[in-house]
Amino acid sequence: MKAKKKLVCKVNNNLGQLSTLLDQASDKASELKELLDQINNFEIEVEVKEDGLEIGESNEG
């Protein structure tokens, strides 16, 4: 009986750790999606002037 109780406690503890890891993975996935959205919205503007080439960056989103 004691071994069964110990096993149940260990399984519950492992499930708690798994839940925490899944929450962290979800947070990281959200951060990654945000970064990918920023990359997809990144634009480089090039304007030609009489005295040369001027390059500007913008990250409008």
Steps between C-alpha positions, in 0.01 A plus 500: 500500500784737582667444162176582319463828691860596421447424131184715488684792662786468251260491202315807630829684549614412147168617357543830681847542350366409155225760535758765591718405201201514266411848628860614441498350149175681423651831615809445284282410200309827545827695513623321187176580314536866595860507371399329174222755454755780546730339241212463253409869543857629466553729203808661349444831325738610225488851363716621214616863522704705257807493723490128572305219660335528839385185680252512787353228716152482640323248713142609463242258618 
